[in-house]
Amino acid sequence: MTDTPQTSTLQEAIARMLGELDPEPSRHGLRDTPRRVEKAFRFYTEGYKKDPRAVIGEALFDSASDEMVVVKDIELYSLCEHHMAPFFGKAHVAYIPKGKIVGLSKLARVVEVFARRLQVQERLTQEIAHSIQDVLQPRGVGVVIEAQHLCMMMRGVEKQNSSTVTSCLLGSFRSDERTRSEFLQFIRGR
């Protein structure tokens, strides 16, 4: 029996890509790159294997609170589905409870579930908001993401100081201007 790990199809594809890009794909520094890249990309995209409902689990608690809960500046790292280039930034998540509250760290975990997939920022923002809405059934949910995209900074237009802001407002965050304004004021007040 051999101790040599089996090469995956993904590793073979990465080795072919290296052969196309580098004039010396078999040099010492690249020998183990296909294995390392596969391991990294499996980590970057582990959100496909996670269910946001399972991530929240039993961390739902009865509560009479009906005041806005905001968790801001949740760091996120994702990969653009168009170029597989990283984008990174911060998510701001808020909800107004209706009988239930959730453990605060679970909101950050929901962000992580969806960020660890090949994404576009617009869909990422909506998936987070709708997932929280589905599980908690609150009076409203607000999600704002501010991110920088390396596909725009390192290539293409090459604008290093650009950032993208997306939002998804559901329930009272959409229908009540005062609620929306309060949320935006909270996340601006850094």
PyMOL commands that set and color helices and strands:
alter all, ss='L'
color gray80, all
select helices_A, chain A and resi 9-21+28-30+33-44+46-49+52-56+104-115+121-136+150-153+172-175+177-188
alter helices_A, ss='H'
color red, helices_A
select strands_A, chain A and resi 60-62+69-80+86-96+100-102+118-119+140-149+164-171
alter strands_A, ss='S'
color yellow, strands_A
deselect
rebuild
show_as cartoon
